[in-house]
Amino acid sequence: MKKILHKAYKWSNSWTGTVVIVLFTIFFVAQAFRIPSGSMKDSLLIGDHLFAKKFAYGIPMPYIPFLEIPIIPWSKELKIVDGDTPKHGDIVIFRYPGNIKQHFVKRCVALPGDELFVADKNLFLHFKEGDEWIKKNYKDYEIAIFDGKLWVKNPYMKKHPGIHHDPKIVNNGRFPIQIFYVNPLKVEKNHYFMMGDNRDHSNDSRFWGSVPYENIEGTPWFIYFSIDKDYKIRWDRIGKTPADLEKPEHLKKAIQEREEEDKEYYGLT
């Protein structure tokens, strides 16, 4: 056994071993991503660099980094092994259905069989488990009755306080109607409805539909680096998980940064 372990150690220190280990890690364990847009503010910020846990929802097809070429080029499969599926409220990294070479990061707000609609920006969700389950599990939430069913109003805002609306975005005809209203729909089998936490500034399932399970790549693991628009390192975010960043001390700083950026953008400084 000692000889076998020694050979494995020697191999891992070789160039071949190092390349194989690095590629295995990138393909199947963790991959680096950068948050390029503000659609997940105040939970994840522009300039957050994170490692994605690639095995959280099965094993996706490995792609060659930067080139976005699958290692099995003749295969059209996006997932080689099925596994767990996203849960309500999970932050999910997935390949955009309109262009699989592009990755999006959003929060999963509805599972297959769930029904939802958006009214005056508010998300209303009828869980597939039914009315009695909703009564039992959402006692402290505002419940609406529509079409003979119970609908939970904004079911994620209490647990995930980074979710917010922009009061400056109003329904005056200048903005997409999907921000304000989405007709009732039922999420189809093996699909997941995604929305950004920065609700009024997110290109998500309200505009182009739900995400197939096979497009789902993983979930954010932890932040390994973060830098703001002024190229200042956000040291307090490094090493933190998405759950850590929902704590008041981190969320307060994220909100302050967003408000300062908004003042500059709208010329209020």
Solvent accessible surface area in square Angstrom, and as a share of the most:
residue,aa,sasa,rsa
1,M,165,0.74
2,K,175,0.74
3,K,165,0.70
4,I,115,0.58
5,L,109,0.54
6,H,106,0.47
7,K,144,0.61
8,A,52,0.41
9,Y,136,0.52
10,K,120,0.51
11,W,116,0.41
12,S,35,0.22
13,N,96,0.49
14,S,43,0.28
15,W,217,0.76
16,T,87,0.51
17,G,0,0.00
18,T,54,0.32
19,V,76,0.43
20,V,70,0.40
21,I,76,0.39
22,V,73,0.42
23,L,69,0.34
24,F,114,0.47
25,T,50,0.29
26,I,46,0.23
27,F,22,0.09
28,F,53,0.22
29,V,45,0.26
30,A,14,0.11
31,Q,30,0.13
32,A,51,0.40
33,F,27,0.11
34,R,131,0.48
35,I,6,0.03
36,P,85,0.53
37,S,55,0.35
38,G,15,0.14
39,S,11,0.07
40,M,2,0.01
41,K,25,0.11
42,D,2,0.01
43,S,4,0.02
44,L,0,0.00
45,L,6,0.03
46,I,75,0.38
47,G,6,0.06
48,D,0,0.00
49,H,35,0.16
50,L,1,0.00
51,F,65,0.27
52,A,1,0.01
53,K,56,0.24
54,K,5,0.02
55,F,97,0.40
56,A,21,0.16
57,Y,14,0.05
58,G,8,0.08
59,I,52,0.26
60,P,1,0.01
61,M,2,0.01
62,P,1,0.00
63,Y,20,0.08
64,I,65,0.33
65,P,33,0.20
66,F,202,0.84
67,L,110,0.55
68,E,30,0.14
69,I,76,0.39
70,P,28,0.18
71,I,71,0.36
72,I,57,0.29
73,P,86,0.54
74,W,206,0.72
75,S,30,0.20
76,K,193,0.82
77,E,102,0.46
78,L,13,0.06
79,K,14,0.06
80,I,74,0.38
81,V,77,0.44
82,D,107,0.56
83,G,41,0.39
84,D,97,0.50
85,T,62,0.36
86,P,2,0.01
87,K,132,0.56
88,H,50,0.22
89,G,5,0.05
90,D,39,0.20
91,I,14,0.07
92,V,0,0.00
93,I,0,0.00
94,F,0,0.00
95,R,5,0.02
96,Y,43,0.16
97,P,52,0.33
98,G,60,0.58
99,N,71,0.36
100,I,69,0.35
101,K,125,0.53
102,Q,82,0.36
103,H,42,0.19
104,F,27,0.11
105,V,19,0.11
106,K,10,0.04
107,R,3,0.01
108,C,0,0.00
109,V,0,0.00
110,A,0,0.00
111,L,24,0.12
112,P,29,0.18
113,G,22,0.21
114,D,0,0.00
115,E,33,0.15
116,L,0,0.00
117,F,25,0.11
118,V,2,0.01
119,A,29,0.23
120,D,95,0.49
121,K,25,0.11
122,N,31,0.16
123,L,1,0.00
124,F,24,0.10
125,L,0,0.00
126,H,17,0.07
127,F,0,0.00
128,K,106,0.45
129,E,80,0.36
130,G,17,0.17
131,D,45,0.23
132,E,125,0.56
133,W,85,0.30
134,I,0,0.00
135,K,109,0.46
136,K,150,0.63
137,N,71,0.37
138,Y,32,0.12
139,K,158,0.67
140,D,118,0.61
141,Y,50,0.19
142,E,111,0.50
143,I,60,0.30
144,A,31,0.24
145,I,136,0.69
146,F,94,0.39
147,D,107,0.56
148,G,69,0.66
149,K,60,0.25
150,L,23,0.11
151,W,4,0.01
152,V,0,0.00
153,K,50,0.21
154,N,24,0.12
155,P,4,0.03
156,Y,12,0.04
157,M,52,0.23
158,K,126,0.53
159,K,147,0.62
160,H,21,0.09
161,P,61,0.38
162,G,0,0.00
163,I,8,0.04
164,H,26,0.12
165,H,47,0.21
166,D,11,0.06
167,P,112,0.70
168,K,81,0.34
169,I,10,0.05
170,V,75,0.43
171,N,83,0.43
172,N,78,0.40
173,G,71,0.68
174,R,191,0.70
175,F,57,0.24
176,P,68,0.43
177,I,94,0.48
178,Q,61,0.27
179,I,10,0.05
180,F,4,0.02
181,Y,102,0.39
182,V,19,0.11
183,N,124,0.64
184,P,73,0.46
185,L,62,0.31
186,K,136,0.57
187,V,5,0.03
188,E,103,0.46
189,K,163,0.69
190,N,84,0.43
191,H,37,0.16
192,Y,9,0.04
193,F,3,0.01
194,M,0,0.00
195,M,1,0.01
196,G,0,0.00
197,D,0,0.00
198,N,10,0.05
199,R,4,0.01
200,D,7,0.04
201,H,84,0.37
202,S,10,0.07
203,N,76,0.39
204,D,0,0.00
205,S,3,0.02
206,R,14,0.05
207,F,70,0.29
208,W,59,0.21
209,G,30,0.29
210,S,23,0.15
211,V,0,0.00
212,P,31,0.20
213,Y,24,0.09
214,E,78,0.35
215,N,6,0.03
216,I,0,0.00
217,E,5,0.02
218,G,0,0.00
219,T,26,0.15
220,P,10,0.06
221,W,82,0.29
222,F,67,0.28
223,I,2,0.01
224,Y,75,0.28
225,F,65,0.27
226,S,0,0.00
227,I,42,0.21
228,D,29,0.15
229,K,104,0.44
230,D,84,0.43
231,Y,179,0.68
232,K,134,0.57
233,I,61,0.31
234,R,24,0.09
235,W,179,0.63
236,D,50,0.26
237,R,7,0.03
238,I,51,0.26
239,G,47,0.45
240,K,58,0.25
241,T,48,0.28
242,P,25,0.16
243,A,71,0.55
244,D,36,0.19
245,L,1,0.01
246,E,34,0.15
247,K,100,0.42
248,P,107,0.67
249,E,99,0.44
250,H,17,0.08
251,L,16,0.08
252,K,130,0.55
253,K,112,0.47
254,A,1,0.01
255,I,54,0.27
256,Q,85,0.38
257,E,40,0.18
258,R,40,0.14
259,E,84,0.38
260,E,106,0.47
261,E,35,0.16
262,D,38,0.20
263,K,100,0.42
264,E,100,0.45
265,Y,176,0.67
266,Y,82,0.31
267,G,60,0.58
268,L,121,0.60
269,T,128,0.75
